[in-house]
């Protein structure tokens, strides 16, 4: 039962890492790419680390409980730091004048290519 839950969580985490990669490669501008990276990275790390913490409790001992607590502390740090860092990077991009993608800017680019 624990192995099945662990495998399910880790596969779900790997799926979200893959989806994050696809989002970073496919989205049109800086802001949407950072959104995909921030959300996907946080969720996939959460799923994988919860899977590792559950698997580590398969054999209960004092050492395994301490390792699980350390994994949960890492999880809390990632859960707080990743969205904060993503926001800081997006804010820096906004302050430096990076324009968001829009249909108007896309049409202008196509008009330039047509000439």
QUIKA-V632232 format. One record per pair of residues at least 12 apart in sequence whose C-alpha atoms are under 8 Angstrom apart, sorted by the first residue. I is the first residue (numbers start at 1). J is the second residue. D is the distance in whole Angstrom. If there is no record, write none. Layout:
BEGIN
I_J_D / I_J_D
END
This chain:
BEGIN
2_54_7 / 2_55_7 / 2_58_7 / 3_55_7 / 5_51_7 / 6_51_5 / 6_52_7 / 6_54_7 / 6_55_6 / 7_51_7 / 9_47_5 / 9_48_6 / 9_50_7 / 9_51_5 / 10_47_6 / 10_48_5 / 10_51_6 / 10_52_8 / 12_44_7 / 12_47_7 / 12_48_8 / 13_43_7 / 13_44_4 / 13_45_7 / 13_46_8 / 13_47_5 / 13_48_5 / 14_44_7 / 14_48_8 / 15_44_8 / 16_40_6 / 16_41_8 / 16_43_7 / 16_44_5 / 17_40_6 / 17_41_6 / 17_44_6 / 19_40_7 / 20_36_6 / 20_37_6 / 20_40_5 / 20_41_7 / 21_37_8 / 23_36_6 / 23_37_7 / 24_36_6 / 24_37_6 / 28_101_7 / 29_100_7 / 29_101_6 / 30_93_8 / 30_98_8 / 30_100_7 / 31_90_7 / 31_100_7 / 34_86_7 / 34_90_7 / 35_86_8 / 38_82_7 / 38_83_6 / 38_86_6 / 39_83_8 / 41_82_8 / 42_78_7 / 42_79_6 / 42_82_6 / 42_83_8 / 45_75_8 / 45_78_8 / 46_75_6 / 46_79_7 / 49_71_7 / 49_72_8 / 49_75_7 / 50_72_8 / 50_75_8 / 52_71_8 / 53_68_5 / 53_71_6 / 53_72_7 / 54_68_8 / 56_68_6
END
